[in-house]
């Protein structure tokens, strides 16, 4: 089974001032991240503003990151959309480009029909039955309004092509329940930087962290402290990143994260409309929070 361990940034998509994808800046960001001991990259996740991208743009980003990623980096693709058909097609196209797993978010548009265990299991099983690479469930109820049920994850963990979940709700009790209950070998990754060290100690195998776009060294330092059983260092770094991570992943989201990337030598730039850049007061707040946290 594919092992998903360590830290993966879900790559932010750089845009030109007029909203087009900015290939030169994507190359710059990936080449800079290549110098950090990250396990790999997630392309076209929520942090990549995937819901703002056309299928053609997503495929272009898959190709570009695969071209610029350092050999040995695991490439994961964010391919979840509402229909099974389109999710499968996009996943299998990414597989042809060298991607090794697909991060698939919970469908959520028809909540009255899909926010139940049987519907969730049906969706992910139907995707996993047809994809050429393994599937990773992506749960982010703050954005989708759907929190995948523990029972659904337990049933899906029995499917040979569903190998992991990215649990981004920040609910540590749920994360611990999943770790204790899923089929042996099924992997649980944290999507929440402010609780990363606690999640790792509970048994998470790694993290897919938006914060790692702006501060990858800090995230990797927490991972290495956990791996080397350096409890004091892990707790210290977790405390250092909690405020800035909360600002740019919870409070101000992608616009705040992109400004933090600009601060730390990456290209963040503007998000795609209708998202807008943060204003002067928020920029000062982020600058203060990131003082001493390098990129």
N, C-alpha and C positions, 0 to 999 in steps of 0.2 A: 504493500500500500504506500502511496505517496505520503511522505512525512512533511507536515506543515509546522515548522518550528521557527522561533525567532521573530524578527520584526519585519513587517511589510508595510511600506507607505502606500496608501491608495492614491495614486499619482494625480495631482491637481492638473487640470487642463489649462494651458496658457492661451490667452486670446490677445489678438491685436486690439488697438483702441476702437476699431470698428466692428469687433466681435467675431473676427475670423480666427481659426486655429493658427497658432504661431509656431511653426515647425522649428525655427532656430532656437527659440527659447525652451521648447520641449527638449531639444537636444542638450542645451546647456544644463537644464535641471537634472536630466538623467545622468549625464557624464559627471556632474558634481556628486550626485547620490551614489554613483558607482564606487566612489572612494570611501564609502562608509560600509561597515560590516553588516549590511542588511541582507536578509535571506533572499528577498526578491521584491517584486512590485505587483500591485494590483492596478490594472488599467481599466478605466471607465467604471469606477465605483461611484458612490454618491459624491465623494470629494472631487471627483473628476467632472462633476456636473453632468453626469450621464443622461439625466432626464432632459437636458437641454441640447443633446447631440442627435444628429441624424444617424441612421444605421451606417451610411457611407463614411461619416466622420469617425464613428467608433472603429470601423475597420481600418481607417487610415491611422488612427492612434495606436491600434494593436500593432500594425506594421512598423510604425516609427519607433515605438518603445522596444520592440524586438530587435530592431536594427541597432539601437544605441546602447542597449543594456549590456553590461559586462558579462562575458561568458560565465556560466555557472549560476547566474541569478535565476531563481524560479519566477516564471511569469504566470500570473493569475489574471483572468479576464472577468470583468463585471459584465454579465450578459443578461441579467434578469429583466424581463419586461412582462407585460400582462399576459400575453398569449404564450402557450407552450410552443407553438410552431416557430414564432420569431425567436424565442429564446434558444431553441435548439439550433436553428439556422445560424445565429450569430456565434453561438458556442463552437459549433463545428468549423466555422470559418476561422475562428481564433486558434483552434486546435491545429489547423493546417499551417499556421504561422509559428508554431512552437510553444503555444500556451499549454500549461500542464494541468490546470484546474479552472473551473468556472465558479465565480461567486454569484449566486442567484438570489435576488431579494424576494421577499414574500409578495405575491400579487395582492393588490389592495383596492383597486378601483371599485369593484363590485363587493364592497364590504359585507353587505347583507347576505351574499351568497358564498363568500370565500373565507370569512372569518370564523372558521370552524375546523375541527381536527380532520375530518374526512376530506374536505376540499383541499386543505393544505397538503395532506399526504398525497392526494391524487395529482396535484400540480407537480410536486417535486419528483414523484415516481415517474410521471409521464416524461418529464424533462430528462431525468437520469437514465431512463430506458433507451433514449435515443442519442445521447451525447457521446462523442468519441473520447472525452476526458472526464475525470470525476467532477462531481458537483459538491459545492460548499454552500450550505444554507446561509443566507444573510438576513439577520433579524435586526431591524432598526425601527421599532414602533413609534419613536418620536417623530419620524418623518412619514411613515406609511400609515400609521394609525392601526396597524395590525401587529399584534404580538403573538408570534407563533407559539402554539401550546406545547408544553413539555411533552405531553403524550404524543403529539405529532412528531417531534424530534426523535423520541424513543423509537417509534415505529419506523421512521426513515433511516435511523442508524443501522437498521437491519438490511437495508438495500446495499448491494455490493458497490454501487457506483455513487453513493452519497457518503462522503468520507469525513465531513466536518461541518461545523457551524461557526460563523462569526457572530458572536453575541454582543450587540452594541447597545442594549437597553440600559446598561449600567446597573442592572439589578443583580447584585452579587449573590443573593440567595438563589435566584434562578440559575445563575451560572454554576454554582456549587451543586445544585440539584441535578443539572444536566451532566456534569462531570461524574457524579456518583452513580448515575442511572443508565447512561447510554451503553450500547454494546462496546465491549472492550476493543480498543483500536480506533474507535470513532473519536475525532479530535475536536476540542472546544477551544476557540481562539477568542481573545478579548478584542472588542472594538472600542474600548473606552480607556483613553490614556490616563485620566485622573485616578483610576483604580487598577492600573496595570500590575503593580507588584503584588497586590492582594490577590488578583486573579491568577497570577503565575503560581503563587504559593498554594492556591486552592486546587491547582492541577491544570490550568490552561496551558496549552502547548506553545503559545506565542501571542502576538498581537498584530492586528491590521489597524494601523493608527494614523488618522489624518494628521495629528500633531507631528508625526515623523517627516512630513514634507518640509516643515520649518525647522525642526530640531531633532534630526535623526540620531545624532550622537547621544543625546540625553536618553532617548528611548532604548538604544542599543546598550547603553551603560546600565540601565535598569535590568535588561535581559541578562547581561553578563554577570551582574551582581547576583541575580537569582541563580543562574547556572553554576556559579562558583560558590554559592552558599554564603555570600557576603551580605548578611542580613542588614547590618548597619548602613552599608553603602547603598543598598537597594532602597531602604526606607528614607535615607537622606535625599536621594535623587527623586524619589516619588514625591516627597514634600516640596522639593524645588519646582517641579513641573506642574503641580496640581493647579495653581492659579492661572499660569499662562495657558495651559492646556484647556482649562475650563472656558477661558475667554474666547479662544479661537476654534473650539469645537462645539461648545454648547451655547454660549451667550451671543457671540457675533458670527459664528459659523464660517462659511467659505469666504465671505469678504474679509473677515478678520484674519483668517488663516493666510489668505493671499498677501495681506499686508505684512504679516509676520515673516512670510517667505522673502519678501522684498528686503526686510530688515537684515536677514541672515544670509544674503548673497545668492538666493535663488530668485527666479522670476515668478512672482505671483501675478502682478498686474490686476486688471479688472475682471470680475466675474462676468458671465453672460447675462444680459437682461432677461428677466426683470430684476435679477439681483444687482445691487449697486455697491460701489466701494464704500468703505467706512469713512466717516468724517473726521475732522481734526481732533475732536475730543477723544474719540475712540482710539485714534492712532497714538495719542499720547499715553493712554491707558495701556495699550499693547506694548509700546516701547518700554514703559516702566516695568511691566511684568516680565519682559524678555531680557532685561538687563542681566548680563552674565550667562545667558544661555545662547551658545553659538550654534551656527548651522553646520 
